[in-house]
């Protein structure tokens, strides 16, 4: 990789790995629950459940994502773990976020309750298990799993800036870049990939570039690509 590109990516990562760029972003919700948890007002499972849904809603304009996440947590009375475990979830065909219906959120709640009946945390789930056991999707070894990789970044990275760092048993070196349109377009522009397919191979190729720049913490590079891309695209979409 050209040294000037390395320097530019490191500079962007340093700039955009800052909470001020993520106040109106899906990560604001698990961040809020973690703050409540630190004050003894909720538990880490509230943080996990909020992250599951915030990541699931994370497509489209960020203002719309934040609005619809707020509606969801209002319905849950801002007690997502209790809502999951008590049952009686709203289950109808009305949209809560774009094509996501309340019935889909109820299905996720049902799967989460089954998981929490046998596990203390979602951190023990592999990426594939997160896809099938939480989100109810078929196993797909080629899928980029953007929302799962994004949620794992939130929960694992622990530099005290944007990400939450509550899953201590996962090595940040194993994380993969969440591949959205801004990340992909910026990566292509900078020559980090020439692949047309937005699949797991492309994800690993882009992540590999950041293993050189941020050894042991390649997902720090997500702030460079995503932050620069969203800031450049006025308003920003996820």
Secondary structure, DSSP 4 states (H G I P E B T S, - for coil): --HHHHHHHHHHHHHHSSGGGSTTSTHHHHHHHHHHHHTTSS-HHHHHHHHHHHHHT-SSBHHHHHHHHHHHHHHTTT-HHHHHHH-----SS-EEETTEEHHHHHHHHHHHHHHHTT-S-GGGS-HHHIIIIIS-PPP-TT---HHHHHHHHHHH--SSSSS----TTS-GGG------HHHHHHHHHTTS------SHHHHHHHHHHHHHHSTT-GGGHHIIIIIHHHHHSTT-B-
